[in-house]
Amino acid sequence: MKFIHEDFLLQTRTARRLYHQFAEAEPILDYHCHLSPKDLAENRQFKNLFEIWLEGDHYKWRAMRSNGVAERFCTGDADPFAKFQAWAATVPHTLRNPLYHWTHLELQRYFGIDKLLDEASAVGIWKEANRQLATPELTTQGLLKKFNVQAVCTTDDPTDDLRHHKAILASDVTTRVLPAFRPDKALAVHQPDQFNQWVSRLSEVSGLAIGTFPEFLEALRSRHDYFHAQGCRLSDHGMAQCYSDFCPEKTAAAIFARVQKGKPAAPEEQAQFSAFMMLFFGQLDAAKGWTKQLHLGALRNNNTRLLNQLGPDTGFDSIGDFPQAGALAAYLDRLDQEQALPKTIIYNNNPADNYVFATMLGNFQDGTMAGKIQLGSGWWFLDQKEGIEWQLNALSNLGLLSRFVGMVTDSRSFMSYPRHEYFRRVLCNLVGRDVENGEIPDDDSLLGPMIQNICYANAQQYLQLPTNESNKETRKQPASRSGARIHPATRREK
């Protein structure tokens, strides 16, 4: 039997029925990823399997380093085929690591290749994949169509001019490709050189002078307006934990002024400033009906030597063990008190906090909509079978699985769309096992809609993303450069 066969990961008859009848054909709504808008706008044709598969994949780099592969074959100057060979030699050593599943699922779904990847098969797989990559079906835009991707939300800095999104919108691409607002750099007052350079770019792209803290807030609000006009309906924040040391605006303004003069914020000042800004961003999102995403719990850039050598996002991050409950509760509660708590998806990176996060959701469900506060899908180190099951079990035990908005790729790779299939198989296997254990009814009229909704419909209804037609109207609107006063819903008492 082939390793990747039609019933892969589906261990019971019920699981197979649920997957093939209700999950398999559902479209994909990938509402959080790190795909390159430039590659999509230019309809990039990948030259070889390295470019589409290994070029920026720090999951693979970590495994290769663990296998004794030199850095030049990961992020260095080795020939693309030599890098691929080094990965192929590593793959047999990834047994029981999700990379083994993903590797062979991706080879099958993209290229119809059933061979196991190793040193012996590497040359043949390289040649066949490269042959297919030269066809129109496997360009970046072709892949969206191939995998029935209805919408993609990229991750974009507020200073991005979104020109690539505009180009995509003006093209014939039927998939909605929308930006998401990621203002992490607005919190980096502990790094004045980088922060002030970023503020200069913010001033330039917004068309607003920034010399004071109110002007800084107004420029960010202007960019938030501009992103909204381009179809953005989600924000995203990557933090170790929420900030809850709330301060008045005059305190945040004083910190901003000192940083503008080149003085780094002390840790307690950075926490105060960030808490103020996160409330500000929450208020902006709530006023526009956006969904806020909080990615919490990663301990980043642990290897100083290699961070300095290779930069961030190269595979030297891990799960953090930060206290989460108090700060998360305080942040959500403060927004809720101000009637400014937006729809929120909270992603957890530490399985020890699964139940903490899952119980926190229930504190802020206000009855205005189903599943307003969501426990995000298994993220980063938890996006594998066991981590997905942990997340689904925590949500099931403490919330409403039927209202879950499902999986995202959270990936920079165009080879990651089978992650949705992988998730759906794990979901159906979990539910199918419960059915066969007699723990839930064997009733397709009950189970089928739940599976379909988790795979696609819940996210579609929850996010309310613009359609292609409505987006084409927004592209006629100019960038927001107004000096409008802050909307009452975004104002905080000093």
N, C-alpha and C positions, 0 to 999 in steps of 0.2 A: 504494500500500500504506500502511496505517496505520503511524504511527511505532512505537507499542507494539502489536506483533502477536504471534501465538502463539509464534513462533520468535525473538523478540527476544533478542539476544546469543548465540544458538545458531548457530554458524557452520558446523557440519558435520552431516551426516546422523546420525552416531553421537551427537553432542551432543544433537540433537533427540530421538532415541530414549531416551537416558538420562534426560533431563529429564521428558519426558511420561510415560514408563512407571514411573519410579522415584522421582522427586523431587517432582513437581508436587502430588501428593495427600497428601503427608506432613503431619501436624499440626505445630503450632508449639509449642516449649517455649522461652519467652523468659526465660531464667534470670538475665539482668541488664538492668535498665532503670531509668528514673527517672520512670515514670508516677506520677501522683498517686493514692495510695490513697483520698483524699477524693473525687476525681472518680469513681472506680470505685464507692465505697460509695454515693454519691448518684446513681449512674447518670446522670451529667451529660448534658444535652441541649445541644449547642453551638448558639449562636444564629446563627452564621454561619461562613463559611469562614476568616475571620481567626482566630477563637477556636481552632478545631481545628488550624489549619495554620501560623499565623504568631506566635501569642501568645508563645511562648518559644523560638523556633528561632534560635539564634545562628549556625547555618550560613547561613541566609538573610540575617540581618542583616549578616554579613561581606561577602557578595556585594553587597548593596544599598549598603553604604558604599563598596565598591570601584567601584560604578557612579555614585558621586556623589550618592547619595540622602541627604538630611538626616536627622539622628538622630530628629527628631520622627516620621518615618515608619517608624522601626525600633522603638525602645523608648519613643518619646515620646507626646504627647497627640493626635496626628492621629486623625481619624475612622477606624474599622476599614476601611471601603471604600477610603479614600484610601491606607491602608497596603497594602491588597491591590493597588490599582492601581500603586503604586510597585514592588511585587514583580513584578507582571505585566510592567511595562516593563523590569525587570531580566532576566527569564528569557531572552529571546533572546540576551543577552550572556553567558549561562552555557554556551554550546556548548562541549563537551569538558570541562566541569566536571560531576561526578556529579550536581549539583543538577538539571541538565537531564533526566537519566534519571529521577531520583527523582520530580521534579515530575510528569512525564507518566505514569509508572507509577502514582503515587498517584491522579491524577485518573481514570485508567482503572479501577483496581481498586476505588476507593471509590464513584465516581459514574457509571462507564461513559462518561466524557467522553473522546472521541478527539481533540478539537481541540488544536492547539498553543496554549499560553498566551502571549499578548502583549497589548499595549494594545488592539488591536482586538477580541480575543475576551474580554477581561476581564469586561465587563458580563454577557454571556450565561453565562459559566462561573460567575460569582458567583451569579446568580439560580438556576441549575439546582442547583448544589451546596447552596445554602441551602434550596431546596425539599426536597431529599432529607435534609438534616440535621435536618429537623423530624419525621422518621419514627422509630419505635422501633428500626428496624434499625441506625441509626447513632448511638445513644447509646453511652456508653462500654462498658456491658455488652453491648449488641448487637454492637459491633465485635469483642469477644472471640469471640463465637459465629460471626460472619461469616467470620473468618479462621481458624477452627478452632484457636484458641489453647488448648492444654491446661493450660498453667501459666504464670504470670507471677511473677517475683521482683522486688519493688521494692527501693529503696535507702533504708534507714532509720537514723536516728541512735539510739544506745542510750537516749537520753532520751525517745524517742517512746513514747507510751502504747499505740500500736497499736490504738486504738479503731476506726479505719476498717477495719483488717483483720478485727477481730472482727465488725463490721457486715456485711462482705462474706461472711464465713463463715456468718453466720446467715441470709443471703439465699438466693435460689434460683440464684445464679450457679454454673454448672457448671464454669467454669474455676477452677483452684486459684490463688489470689492470696496469695502468701506474702511475708513480710518478709525482708530481708537486712540483716545487722548491719554498719554502716559507722561505725567509731569514730575517724574522722580527728581529731575535735576533742579527743580524749584526748591527742594528741601536741603540742598548741599551747601549750607552756609558754613560748614566746618572746613570747606575747601574754597577759600575766597578767590583764588586765581581762576579755577574752573567755573565757579559760580558767576563771577563777574563777566567772564567771556560769554557765558550762556545768556546772562541778562542783556548784554549788548546785542546778541543775535535776536533775542526776544523783542527788543526795541526796534530793530531793523525790520523784522518781518511783520510786526504789528503796526508800524508807522507811528508809534507813540514814543515820546521822550520818557525815559525812566531815570529820574533822579531821586525820587522819594518812594517810600513804601506804598502809599496809595496809588502812585503811578504804576508801580510794579503789579499791584493787584488788578488795576484797570487793563493793563496789557495782557495779562493772563485771561481776564474775562473776555477781552476782545478775541483772543485766539480760541477760546471755548466757543464763542459765537460763530467764528469762522469754521471751525470743525463741524459744528452742528449744521451749518449751511451746506457743507459738503457731504452730509449724510451720516456723520458720526453720531452714535447713540450709546457708546460705552466709554467709560474711562477705566484706567488700570493703574494700580500702584503696587510696586514691589518693595516690601519692607520686612525687616526681621520681625517686628511686632508693631501693633498700633501705637500711636503717640497719644498720650492723655494728660500731659502736663500743660493744661490749657492756660493761656495768658491773654491779657487784654491787647488790643491792637497797638497801643503805644509801646508796649514791651517788644512786640514783634518788629515794630518800626525802628526802635532803637538798635536792635540786633542787626537789622538790615543795613542801617546807616553805618555801623561799625564794620560790617563785612565789605561794604562798598569802599571803605578806606583801606581794605586789605587785611583787616584783623580777623582771624578765624574765630568762629563761634565756639565757645567752650561746650562740652557735651551737654550740660544742662540747658544752655541757651539753644543749642541745636534742637533739643527735644521740645522746648517751648515753641520755638519758631515753627517746627514741623507740625506740632499739634494745632497751632493756629491755621496753618496752611491747609491741613487736611480737613478741618472744619469748613474752610472757605471753598475747597473743591467739592466737598459733599453738598454744600448749599447750591453751588452752581449746577451740579448734576441733578439735584432734586427739582430745581426750578425748570429744567428742560425735560424732565421725565427720562433721563438717562439711567443706565445701569452702571453701578460702580463695582469694580472688581478689586478685591484685596488679595494679593498673593503674599502670604505670611509664612515665616519660619525658616527661610534659607539662611545659612551662614556662608557668606560669599568670600571669595578671594583669600583662601586660607594659606596659600603658598606664596609668600611675599616675593621670593626670588623669581618664581615663574610668572607671577603677576607682572613684575617689572619687565621680564623678558618677553612675554607673549601678550599681555593685556588681559582684560576681563573676558568672561564668557568663553574660556578655553578649557574648562573641565576641572577647576580646582575649588569647587563649591561643595557644600555638604548640608545635611539636615542640621538645624540648630535646635537647641533645647531652651529657648527663651520662655519666660513666663508669658502666657497669652491671655488668660481669662480676664483679669482685672482691667487691663488697658483696652482690650477689645470691647468689653462691656461699657466702659466709660465713654469710648468714642461713639459707639452706636447710640448710647443713651443720650449723649449731648445733642447729637443730630436729631434724635427723636423728640427731645424736649423742645427743640426749635422748629418742629414740624418740617424738618429738612432732611429726613432720612430717605435716601433714594432706594430704589431696588438695588440689592447688593448681593454679589456672589463672593463668598469667602473661600479661598483655596488654602488648604492646610498642607504643610510639608513635613510634619512630624506625626507619625501614627499615634504617638502617645497622647496627642491632643485631639484625636478624632472625636471622642465623646464630648470634650470641652466645647469644640466648635459646633457640633451637632446640637447640643443642648442650648447653646447661645442663640441659635436661630429662633427657637421658639419664644424667646423673651421679646422679640421685636416683630413678630408676625402680627399685623394690626387689623386683619380682616378686610383690608381694602382690595386685596387681590390674592389669588392662590400662590403660595410659595414666594412671597415678596423677598424674603431673605433666604438665600440658597447656600447649601454646602457644595462648593465647587467639586468638580470631578477630581479623581486622583491626579496629583500634580507632581511633576518633576521626578523625584525619586520614588513616588507612589503611583506612577501611571502604568504599572505592570499588573499582572493578574492578581497577585495577592493584595497589593495596595488598592486596586480597584474594588476587590471584594470587601476589604476593610471599610472603605468609604461607603459602599452600598449598604453594608450591614449597619454601620453607625447611623446613617440616614434613615434606614428602614426602622430601626429600633426606637429612634428618638424623634422622628419626623414623618414626612409623607414621601415615600419613594415615588409614588405615582405623579408627583408634581416636580420631579427632578428635571433640570434642563439639559442633562446629558453631557457628552464627552466633547473635548476640544483637542486639537493636536498640540497646541502650545509649542510649535516647532518652527525652525528656520528652514526645514527641508521640504522640498516638493515631493519627496518620497514617503511622507508621513500619513497620507490619507488612509491607508489601511489600519491606522490606529483606531479609527471609528469602527471598522469591522471587528477588530480585536476586542474593543470594549463591548460591542453588541453580543459577541459570542460569550464573553464572560458573564454579562448580564443574563442572557437566556439560560446559560448553564446554571447559574445561581438560582434563578426562579424555577427552572425545571426540576432541580434537585428538591426544592421545597415541595413542589407538587407531588413528586413521587414518594416523598416522605410523609405525605398526607398532612402537611402543615398549612397549605393553602389550597383552595378549590381547583380542581382540574376543569376549568371553565374558560374556553377561549373567548367568550363574550366579555369576560372580566379581564383576562390576562392580555389578550391581543391588543386592545386599545392602550393599555398601560405601556406595553413594550414599544408600540409605535410612537406614543407620545414622548417617551423618554428619549427615543432615538432622534426625533426631529420636531414634532409638533409643539411640544412644551416650550422649546427654545424659540421657535418662530413666534408663538403667542406672547411669550414673556418679553422678548427684546423689541418687538414691533419695529423691525428695521425697515427703512424706506425701500420701496420697490425701485426697479430700474427706471421706470417712467418718471416717478417723482424725483429721483435723483437727477435725471436729465433736465428737469426744471431748475433744480438748485444750482446747477453749474453756470446758469446765466447770472446768478447773483454775485455781486462784487464781494471782495473780502471785507469783513467788518473792521472799519477803522474809526468808528464813531467814538466820541467822548462821552457817551451816555453814562448817566449816573448808575450806581449799582442798584439792581432790582431789589425791592424790599425783602424778597425771600432770601436774598444772599447777604443781607446786612446783619451784622452782629453788634450787640451792645459793647461799648468800650469799657 
